[in-house]
Amino acid sequence: MMLAFPPPLSGMLKKRGQQMSPASRIALVAAVAIAPVFALATPAAAAPIAYKCEATTPIGKVSASLNQEVTATAPATVAAGGDVAVVVDPAPNKVPAKVGNYTLKEVKNFALKVPVPANSTYVSSSVSGGSGVGEATVTHENGTLVLRLSGTLAGGADFELPTLTVTLKAGSSGTIESKLGGTSFADPGLTFTATAQTILGAIDAPTACYPDPNPALTTTTIG
């Protein structure tokens, strides 16, 4: 997992000629979390997915970027009205254990949104496998698949999200382009709460993320 904070924050601290304050460290630690990402379909090759994230902390909003590799498969073509089977397998990952002098205790309340693509109809979905994430469930809610984890992901722990299998029914014509959910921090496709242990106690930071860029991950041609 790669996590990077934007230049303005580090630049601001350097300009002031100060070491990072405890409050700033709390904010940075609370913003650290996982973003294991699913896509509905993509060629059978590992692809890094980049999310922009914003955590709400005691000193305000803190930005971060998160990456996760996934491998997904889906047919290149499908007959009109035919079924499209999409399988997504996220790569193993690791929750960060520390940032600076502070400990990331856990990540919880994980929810990931993936919209059902245009020119297709949702049929079914399931999850299988995975480790270290508790019980994973996927539901279809108003044209969007929502993946939720019941467990908490401890800081420093290895984990692997379950494989997601989705069945779609193709429309009459056109293409089925799969994209991740989320367009902004106000319309996130990934949400979770990061809990950091600090000298002031445990700090919860609700975090919202969206993919940027968000290209079509696969294109299945109908016909």
Secondary structure, 3 states (H helix, E strand, C coil): CCEECCHHHHHHHHHHCCCCCHHHHHHHHHHCCCCCCCCCCCCCCCEEEEEEEEEEECCEEEEEEEEEEEEEECCCEECCCCEEEEEEEECCEECCCEECCEEEEEEEEEEEEEECCCCEEEEEEEEECCECCCCEEEEEECCEEEEEECCCEECCCEEECCEEEEEEEECCCCEEEECCCCCCCCCCCEEEEEEEEECCEEEEEEEEEEECCCCCCEEEEEC
